[in-house]
């Protein structure tokens, strides 16, 4: 002990000396962590002052009353000397402990839980934050709505950007990625679906209750963890790459059941095909969950296991929605936006994977889909007022981010050539795996690989309102016509399906 104390004294003395020698300021006083991470669209989303590495989410759910009780343990590291920090969370909280010490806490604003630990946390110090809570998630409104969905037989925690606030405390922004475990105690006979792998089979705990355990081994964003609690049929298999596939279907799908299965059971095939274009699948498991009709209405790219509203299958099977959500596993989940104004890096590319699937399955080439999409939106359509590169916080899921976003990607591809284009996609997802990126960085990479100045393409298609004129070389079919404006594009076979899909995706959130 003496030796340790002495060494500590010497280190402290040396640090003081170093400060004196360089004439710098004394160490800054401990300060509160920022209440937001600095996102231009959502300034109070996420927090400053610490960086999370893991969430252990352990809850009990009562389907009869929608009561959720539990404990989330957060492993983090301070990024500054902290005397206070925020979590994003809205459920009634019983206690917060930081490194074992009981901390005081208070709710502030829309969704902030302000935590004051009794001891200052030093920069780089490890923090173990344990939050106990008990509440009815469907009772709470934040960001103007309730993202938690209670269903006839359980509940759904599925949403973007907001969802974690209703069921686990977090640093809620894509910039702070972490791994997570989800463990849920439910009445016997109720199923619980979540991300990743099941480290153990569901097992009885207490009389009449069963614990379900899920584990996500790769870092993800805080809107990735999901819950689907209710009556589900679970289908397990092994993918061509050897990974576990777990799909699940609400028992309340009715007429949607068969077309849903005919779509979702192609997940491993779709992932295999996308791996051939984008490089190895970045996660540890695959699958999809189809939830009951009249619940969420959208689909979401939850890491390893996307979730789908039953309504996507009302016109029959739809592999395009499976292509879209699994395309996000690379563009969106593994490589995530830096700020929410970079949403094009998620939705534009997931949509472009649909165009490539259309070509692959003989339902219209990407060029044909581009031509018809371009023609479909008249110059006077307000669609053209939304800039995919900066749509504004109210429009991050506007259909222009999808359709004009994919058109922008196609123009970029034509300007670069196929070799440089596909190399750019693979390099982007490989070099930023489990990280983040912004549109300027994507443009820089594309220019570096292609040697082509893409400023005009990006400015025109992502950042300028109004319908862009087509460059003479933009359309292969334009060469045969007197001008791009004068020709009429034929409707690709995939068009009706893409149209219906995008109307549903963009109308809600995905
Ligand atoms: Zn999407």
Boltz pocket constraint, residues with backbone or C-beta under 6 A from the ligand:
constraints:
  - pocket:
      binder: B
      contacts: [[A, 299], [A, 324], [A, 325], [A, 328], [A, 346], [A, 347], [A, 350], [A, 505], [A, 510]]
      max_distance: 6.0
